[in-house]
Amino acid sequence: MTRDDAEELAVEQALALVGGRNQARGRADDEARDRADDRTDDQVPHNQNPGEPAGPHPTPHSTPSTPSTPSPPTSPAPALPWDRARAVAARAGRGGPLAVVRLPLDRALGHVLAEPLAALTDLPSFDTSAMDGWAVAGPGPWTYEEGVSLLAGVGESPTARLPDGTAVRIATGARTPADTTAVIRSEHAHVDEARGLLSTRRPVVTGQDIRPRGQECRSGDQLVPAGTVVTPAVLGLAAAAGYDALPAVPRPRVDVLVLGDELLAAGLPHDGLIRDALGPMLGPWLRALGAEVSAPRRLGDDAEALREALTSSDADLIVTTGGTASGPVDHVHPVLAALRAELLVDGVAVRPGHPMLLARLSPDGPHLVGLPGNPLAAVSGLLTLAEPLLAGLAGRPAQDAYRALVHADVPGHPHDTRLVPVVHRAGRAGGRDHVAPLRYNGPAMLRGIAAADGLAVVPAGGVRSGTEVEILDLPWAPATPWTEGCFT
């Protein structure tokens, strides 16, 4: 348990003894102290040593500019519980009608269907052979005509009939003649060329190896519902059902604004400057969530540049990194106040990532998700606010919540949710599948999340080994997760 956690636990124990109004007032003081500590928990420069004590931290800004915008309120509202914050973000994403565009099949991959996909024809649209072999009519043996065969796409007309006692060679996918009793596979047939007769080594069952018209679907049947992500398989199904273009929801457009004068775009950290980890990470992550993302813009710690970027953006969502706390160069709150933005979420009771926020710049304008500056804290903000918001904007269904056994004790925050990187593992010797928490899960660390395929939602107080916890999947989680021993 860290010193801060021990202090918080001691405060809670004292409050339990006092009770009544003193407890309520003490809780408010505790929340205020948490917000004051957010800079150390989630917003410290990326090169801050996690073992340093809490308190003011040096920055490379020698003369920070004073924004001309109003300061945020000095007594912010209490942080929202984690699950409520996600619900607010999801509702915000579903707040308006979805646009619909028709995209050719070769451009629809990864988009979300705006309407249910109904079959435009029966599938198959005629009776077809499921095997290479012989189409036969009536009982055998059957006579056949040498050199005559039915191929897919060519052959006899739809009105051609197969008389009883006759057979014709047929290829997989070819239309079967009317009155065909069955298809006999080539390996099950015996051909007597001298007598011109076909017989079979197995009993013939009426309809065997024939795909009847409408076996898969009838015209008008719903194939997949609205909200389905267009995968390669969905493209194939749509083409088979007669579609040349699909009704889709446009991908949400996202601008990424990287704040902080201390960030380097290349090279090794030096002289108090550190590498920007979020700029390279956020674009691919947001694309994996179904968004179209512009190249990240590095604004430094400049309130006027931030204001200009927000007012000139034509994106559906703006994601900022850093600057969401209340330090001398944290300009996000003051700029939002100057723009009269509506704060939907201002702080979330989750660690890491406590000082994340969600705002609506105008009734018809874009949303803004403000992420903390530390990398894992920013990941927490992505999954807490950006992921459900983008799902709503894109018409995607919400991620299905599921629970898994955690295979270790996981410490918790005294009163906030924790998001902990985990990796899925198969049970051994009949044991249940489970997740294992990963090391290197501090707010500024990415080593744990790089090996993870999910995040465990750990309630306040922590959980014991063998407890079921909610799991948030990462958008690229592989079917067979990997990990190395040094991570656990």
C-alpha positions in Angstrom: 0.0 0.0 0.0 1.4 3.4 -0.9 1.7 6.3 1.5 -1.2 8.1 -0.1 -3.4 5.0 0.1 -2.4 4.5 3.7 -3.4 8.1 4.5 -6.7 7.7 2.6 -7.5 4.5 4.6 -6.7 6.2 7.8 -8.9 9.1 6.9 -11.8 6.8 6.1 -11.3 4.9 9.4 -11.4 8.2 11.3 -14.5 9.3 9.5 -16.3 6.0 10.4 -15.7 6.9 14.1 -16.9 10.5 13.8 -20.0 9.8 11.6 -22.9 12.2 10.7 -22.1 15.6 9.2 -18.4 15.3 10.2 -18.3 12.2 8.0 -19.8 14.0 5.0 -17.5 16.9 5.5 -14.5 14.7 5.9 -15.5 12.8 2.7 -15.6 16.1 0.8 -12.2 17.0 2.2 -10.9 13.6 1.1 -12.2 14.1 -2.4 -10.6 17.6 -2.5 -7.3 16.1 -1.5 -7.6 13.4 -4.2 -8.1 16.1 -6.8 -5.0 17.9 -5.5 -3.1 14.6 -5.7 -4.2 13.9 -9.3 -1.2 15.7 -10.6 1.0 13.1 -8.8 -1.3 10.1 -9.7 -2.1 10.7 -13.3 -0.7 14.0 -14.6 2.9 14.1 -13.6 5.4 14.4 -16.4 6.1 11.1 -18.0 9.7 11.0 -16.7 8.6 11.4 -13.0 10.0 8.6 -10.9 6.9 6.7 -9.5 8.8 6.3 -6.2 9.1 10.1 -5.5 6.9 11.5 -2.8 3.8 13.4 -3.7 4.0 17.1 -4.1 4.9 19.8 -6.6 7.0 18.6 -9.5 9.5 20.5 -11.6 8.6 21.2 -15.2 10.7 22.5 -18.1 8.6 25.6 -18.4 10.6 28.5 -17.1 8.0 31.2 -17.9 4.6 29.5 -18.4 2.1 31.7 -20.2 -0.9 32.8 -18.3 -4.1 32.0 -20.3 -6.4 34.9 -21.0 -9.4 32.6 -20.4 -11.4 32.4 -17.2 -10.1 30.0 -14.5 -12.2 26.9 -13.8 -14.3 26.8 -10.6 -12.2 26.3 -7.4 -14.7 23.7 -6.0 -15.3 21.1 -8.8 -18.1 18.6 -8.5 -17.2 15.2 -7.1 -15.8 12.7 -9.5 -18.3 10.4 -11.1 -18.2 6.7 -10.4 -16.5 4.8 -13.2 -19.6 2.9 -14.4 -21.6 6.1 -14.4 -19.0 8.0 -16.4 -19.0 5.2 -19.1 -22.8 5.4 -19.2 -22.7 9.2 -19.7 -20.2 8.8 -22.5 -22.3 6.1 -24.2 -25.5 8.3 -24.0 -23.6 11.2 -25.4 -22.5 9.1 -28.4 -26.1 8.0 -29.1 -27.5 11.5 -28.6 -28.2 12.3 -32.3 -29.4 10.6 -35.4 -26.9 8.5 -37.3 -25.9 9.6 -40.8 -26.2 7.0 -43.5 -23.9 6.6 -46.6 -23.9 3.9 -49.3 -20.5 2.5 -49.7 -19.3 0.1 -52.5 -18.3 -3.3 -51.1 -14.6 -2.5 -51.6 -14.9 0.5 -49.3 -17.2 -0.8 -46.7 -14.8 -2.9 -44.6 -14.7 -1.9 -41.0 -17.8 0.3 -41.2 -21.0 -0.3 -39.2 -24.2 -1.3 -41.0 -26.7 1.5 -40.7 -29.6 -0.8 -41.6 -30.3 -4.5 -41.3 -29.0 -6.5 -44.3 -31.8 -8.3 -45.9 -31.4 -10.9 -48.6 -32.2 -9.6 -52.1 -32.6 -13.2 -53.4 -33.0 -16.7 -52.3 -29.7 -18.4 -51.4 -29.0 -20.4 -53.3 -31.2 -19.0 -56.0 -31.7 -22.4 -57.6 -31.2 -26.0 -56.7 -27.5 -26.7 -57.0 -25.2 -29.7 -56.7 -23.1 -29.8 -53.5 -20.6 -32.2 -55.0 -18.9 -33.3 -58.2 -20.6 -36.4 -59.3 -23.8 -37.5 -61.1 -27.3 -36.1 -61.1 -29.7 -39.1 -61.2 -33.5 -39.4 -61.5 -35.5 -42.3 -60.2 -34.1 -45.7 -59.2 -30.9 -47.1 -60.7 -29.0 -48.3 -62.5 -29.1 -45.2 -64.8 -28.2 -44.7 -68.4 -26.0 -41.7 -69.3 -24.8 -40.0 -72.4 -21.0 -40.0 -72.8 -19.4 -36.6 -73.0 -22.4 -34.7 -71.6 -21.9 -32.8 -68.3 -23.4 -29.9 -66.3 -21.0 -27.2 -65.2 -21.5 -24.2 -62.9 -22.7 -21.3 -64.9 -23.4 -23.3 -68.0 -25.4 -26.4 -68.9 -29.0 -27.2 -69.4 -31.8 -24.5 -69.3 -33.9 -24.1 -66.1 -36.7 -26.0 -67.8 -34.6 -29.0 -68.8 -35.8 -32.2 -67.1 -34.0 -35.4 -66.2 -36.1 -38.5 -67.2 -36.3 -41.4 -64.7 -33.6 -43.9 -65.1 -31.1 -41.4 -66.5 -28.0 -39.7 -65.1 -25.8 -36.8 -66.2 -22.4 -35.7 -64.9 -22.5 -32.5 -62.8 -20.0 -30.2 -61.2 -20.2 -28.6 -57.7 -22.4 -25.4 -57.9 -24.1 -26.4 -61.2 -27.9 -26.1 -61.4 -29.5 -29.5 -61.0 -32.1 -30.4 -63.7 -35.8 -30.6 -62.8 -36.8 -34.0 -61.4 -33.3 -34.8 -60.1 -33.6 -37.3 -57.3 -30.1 -37.0 -55.9 -26.5 -36.4 -56.6 -24.1 -39.3 -56.4 -20.6 -38.4 -55.5 -18.0 -39.4 -58.1 -16.2 -41.7 -55.5 -19.4 -43.5 -54.8 -20.4 -44.1 -58.4 -19.5 -47.1 -60.7 -19.5 -46.6 -64.4 -19.9 -49.5 -66.8 -18.7 -47.9 -70.0 -19.3 -51.0 -72.1 -23.0 -51.1 -71.2 -23.4 -47.3 -70.7 -24.8 -47.8 -67.2 -24.1 -46.0 -63.9 -24.6 -47.7 -60.6 -23.8 -46.7 -57.0 -22.0 -48.5 -54.2 -24.2 -46.9 -51.5 -27.9 -46.5 -51.0 -29.4 -43.3 -52.6 -31.3 -40.9 -50.4 -33.7 -38.5 -52.1 -32.2 -35.0 -52.0 -28.7 -36.1 -51.0 -25.9 -33.7 -51.9 -28.3 -31.2 -53.4 -28.5 -27.6 -52.0 -32.1 -26.7 -52.5 -33.2 -23.2 -53.4 -33.5 -21.0 -50.3 -31.6 -23.5 -48.1 -29.5 -20.6 -46.5 -32.1 -17.9 -46.7 -35.2 -16.6 -48.6 -35.5 -13.3 -50.3 -36.2 -10.6 -47.6 -34.8 -12.6 -44.7 -32.6 -10.5 -42.4 -29.0 -11.7 -42.7 -27.3 -9.5 -40.1 -28.7 -6.7 -38.0 -28.0 -3.0 -38.0 -24.9 -2.2 -35.9 -22.9 -5.1 -37.3 -19.3 -4.3 -38.1 -18.6 -5.1 -41.8 -16.0 -7.9 -41.8 -14.6 -9.8 -44.8 -17.2 -12.5 -44.1 -20.0 -9.9 -44.1 -18.8 -8.6 -47.4 -18.9 -12.1 -48.9 -22.4 -12.7 -47.6 -23.6 -9.3 -48.9 -22.2 -10.1 -52.3 -23.8 -13.5 -52.4 -27.1 -11.9 -51.4 -27.0 -9.5 -54.4 -25.5 -6.3 -52.9 -23.1 -4.0 -54.8 -23.1 -1.3 -52.0 -24.0 -1.3 -48.3 -25.8 1.3 -46.1 -23.2 2.2 -43.5 -22.6 4.8 -40.8 -19.6 7.1 -41.6 -16.7 6.6 -39.3 -16.4 9.2 -36.6 -13.7 11.8 -37.4 -11.2 12.4 -34.6 -8.6 15.1 -34.1 -5.8 14.4 -31.6 -4.1 17.4 -29.8 -1.0 16.6 -27.9 -0.3 19.2 -25.1 2.9 19.7 -23.2 6.1 21.7 -23.8 8.2 18.9 -22.3 7.5 16.4 -25.1 9.9 15.3 -27.8 8.7 13.8 -31.1 12.0 12.0 -31.7 15.3 11.0 -30.1 16.2 10.1 -26.5 14.9 12.0 -23.5 17.3 14.7 -22.3 17.5 17.8 -20.1 14.1 17.3 -18.6 12.4 16.6 -21.9 10.7 13.3 -22.5 9.4 11.4 -25.5 5.7 11.7 -26.5 4.3 8.3 -26.0 0.6 9.2 -26.6 0.9 10.8 -30.1 2.1 7.6 -31.7 -0.3 5.4 -29.7 -3.6 7.2 -29.9 -4.1 7.3 -33.7 -3.8 3.5 -34.2 -5.8 2.9 -31.0 -8.7 5.2 -32.1 -8.6 3.6 -35.6 -9.0 0.2 -34.0 -12.1 1.6 -32.3 -13.5 2.5 -35.8 -12.6 6.1 -36.1 -10.9 8.1 -38.9 -8.0 10.0 -37.2 -6.0 12.9 -38.3 -2.3 13.2 -37.7 -1.7 14.3 -34.1 -1.0 18.0 -33.6 1.5 19.0 -31.0 0.4 22.3 -29.4 2.7 22.5 -26.4 1.3 24.4 -23.4 -0.4 27.2 -25.2 -3.9 28.2 -24.2 -4.5 30.3 -27.3 -3.3 27.6 -29.7 -5.6 25.1 -27.9 -8.6 27.5 -28.2 -7.9 28.0 -31.9 -7.6 24.3 -32.5 -10.9 23.5 -30.8 -12.9 26.2 -32.6 -11.5 25.4 -36.0 -11.9 21.6 -35.8 -14.5 19.9 -37.9 -14.1 16.6 -36.2 -16.8 14.6 -34.4 -14.5 14.1 -31.4 -11.4 15.9 -30.2 -9.0 14.1 -28.0 -6.5 16.1 -25.9 -3.6 14.7 -23.9 -2.5 16.2 -20.6 -3.5 19.6 -19.2 -6.7 18.3 -17.5 -5.7 19.0 -13.9 -5.3 22.4 -12.2 -1.6 23.2 -12.6 -0.2 26.5 -13.9 0.0 25.2 -17.5 -3.1 23.0 -17.4 -5.2 25.0 -19.9 -8.0 22.6 -20.8 -10.5 23.6 -18.1 -10.0 27.4 -18.6 -10.3 27.1 -22.4 -13.5 25.0 -22.1 -14.9 27.6 -19.7 -14.1 30.4 -22.1 -15.9 28.5 -24.9 -18.9 27.9 -22.7 -18.5 24.1 -23.3 -20.8 21.8 -21.4 -18.8 19.5 -19.1 -20.5 16.1 -19.1 -17.9 14.4 -17.0 -15.3 16.2 -15.0 -13.2 13.7 -13.2 -13.8 10.0 -12.7 -13.3 7.9 -9.6 -10.9 5.5 -11.3 -7.2 4.9 -11.0 -5.2 5.6 -13.1 -6.9 8.3 -15.0 -8.8 10.2 -12.3 -8.7 13.7 -14.0 -10.1 12.7 -17.3 -13.1 14.7 -18.7 -15.8 14.7 -21.4 -17.2 17.9 -22.8 -19.5 19.0 -25.5 -18.2 22.2 -27.2 -21.6 23.3 -28.4 -25.1 21.7 -28.9 -24.2 20.8 -32.5 -20.5 20.8 -32.1 -17.9 18.1 -31.4 -17.3 16.3 -28.2 -14.0 16.5 -26.4 -12.3 13.8 -24.4 -9.5 15.2 -22.2 -7.0 12.5 -21.3 -4.5 12.7 -18.5 -0.9 13.1 -19.6 0.5 9.8 -18.2 0.3 6.9 -20.7 -1.6 4.3 -18.7 -3.8 7.0 -17.3 -4.6 8.0 -20.9 -5.4 4.4 -21.8 -7.9 4.4 -18.8 -9.5 7.5 -20.3 -9.7 6.0 -23.7 -11.6 2.9 -22.4 -13.7 4.8 -19.9 -14.9 7.7 -22.1 -13.6 7.6 -25.7 -14.5 3.9 -26.5 -18.3 4.1 -25.5 -18.6 7.6 -27.0 -17.2 6.4 -30.4 -19.3 3.3 -30.3 -22.4 5.5 -30.1 -21.2 7.8 -32.8 -20.4 4.9 -35.1 -23.6 3.0 -34.4 -21.7 0.1 -32.9 -23.2 -1.9 -30.1 -21.7 -1.5 -26.7 -18.9 -3.9 -25.7 -20.4 -6.9 -24.0 -19.4 -7.0 -20.4 -18.1 -10.3 -19.1 -16.4 -11.5 -16.0 -13.4 -13.8 -15.5 -11.6 -15.3 -12.5 -8.5 -13.3 -11.5 -5.5 -15.5 -10.6 -3.9 -13.4 -7.9 -4.8 -11.0 -5.2 -5.2 -7.5 -6.7 -4.9 -4.5 -4.4 -7.5 -1.8 -4.7 -7.8 1.9 -4.1 -9.7 2.7 -0.9 -12.7 4.2 -2.7 -12.0 4.3 -6.4 -12.2 1.7 -9.2 -8.8 0.5 -10.5 -8.1 -0.6 -14.1 -5.4 -3.2 -14.1 -3.8 -4.8 -17.2 -4.3 -8.5 -17.4 -3.7 -11.4 -19.8 -6.0 -14.3 -20.4 -4.7 -17.8 -19.7 -6.2 -21.3 -20.3 -7.0 -23.4 -17.3 -4.8 -26.5 -16.7 -5.9 -30.0 -15.7 -9.5 -29.2 -16.0 -9.2 -25.8 -14.3 -11.1 -22.7 -15.4 -9.7 -20.1 -17.7 -8.6 -17.1 -15.8 -6.8 -13.7 -16.1 -3.5 -12.9 -14.5 -2.7 -9.3 -13.5 0.5 -7.9 -15.0 3.3 -5.9 -13.4 4.3 -2.4 -14.5 0.8 -1.0 -14.1 1.7 2.5 -12.8 0.1 5.5 -14.4 3.2 6.4 -16.4 4.0 2.8 -17.5 3.2 1.1 -20.8 5.1 -2.1 -20.3 2.2 -3.9 -18.7 -0.5 -2.8 -21.1 1.8 -3.7 -24.1 1.6 -7.4 -22.9 -2.1 -7.3 -22.0 -5.2 -8.4 -23.8 -7.6 -6.7 -21.4 -8.1 -4.6 -18.3 -9.6 -5.9 -15.1 -12.1 -3.6 -13.4 -11.1 -3.9 -9.8 -13.6 -2.4 -7.3 -12.6 -0.3 -4.3 -10.7 -2.3 -1.7 -9.3 -4.8 -4.2 -10.1 -8.5 -4.8 -8.7 -11.8 -3.6 -7.4 -14.5 -5.9 -10.3 -16.6 -7.4 -12.7 -13.6 -7.5 -14.6 -12.8 -10.7 -14.0 -9.4 -12.1 -15.3 -7.5 -15.1 -13.0 -7.5 -18.1 -12.6 -4.8 -20.7 -11.1 -6.3 -23.9 -8.5 -4.4 -25.9 -9.5 -3.8 -29.5 -6.6 -5.9 -30.9 -6.7 -8.7 -28.3 -5.5 -11.9 -30.1 -7.3 -15.2 -30.0 -4.3 -16.7 -28.2 -2.9 -14.1 -25.8 0.8 -14.1 -25.2 2.8 -12.9 -22.3 6.3 -13.3 -20.9 7.2 -14.3 -17.4 8.8 -11.0 -16.6 5.4 -9.3 -16.9 3.6 -11.3 -14.2 
